[in-house]
């Protein structure tokens, strides 16, 4: 934590405590889990056609007079950075505390943690790519993608941008790998989030594990259905 952050005693105490950082990971994880569910719901409107998807995109960009989308982006960016930073900090702390004679269960847990770290960092790289690809629109200048709303006003054709974006096999491959790693991360992370927030007991552990894996599977199937439909089944093309 920087010296600036430590000017705030409560923030400093929370960050210095391993329990505090675990709660940061859990709470930011909850924010990201809820975001993924909402993001998937909106993305699946691509199957409803150009008008429905572009209406959704226009609503997002006009919410709170255009400020809503930026509030959401900044909030999600802050949650992601805190989630990654706290996770890395906890992993390094756990690694430093491990002894050579650690029990086998601890060794297995450390392997799981390493997988979580690398899958998380890969997903972070994908988020950056995804923002450049579909949010900053590096490859999709507005003048090439024009649609009209019901009032005849010009707007960006987000639907066509998605169709064109997933027409590239390399983009789809990267997307599939990232989604698979993300959902592997979720299948373990959601259960850990329940535990940290005190919502998992010995009795409820099997149900929590089933929820974690079920949620990860739904998210995976939902997100990969879009690029596969466009590339393999030529949806929208």
Secondary structure, DSSP 8 states (H G I E B T S, - for coil): --TTGGGSHHHHHHHHSHHHHHHHHHHHHHHHHHHHHHHHHHHGGGGG-HHHHHHHHHHHHHGGGGHHHHHHHHHHHHHHHHHHHHHHHHHHHHHHH--TT--HHHHHHHHHHHHHHHHHHHHHHHHHHHIIIIIS-TT--GGG-EEE-TTS-EEE-HHHHHHHHTTSHHHHHHHHHHHHHHHHHHHHHHHHHHHHTT---TTTHHHHHHHHHHHHHHHHHHHHHHHHHHHTS-TT-
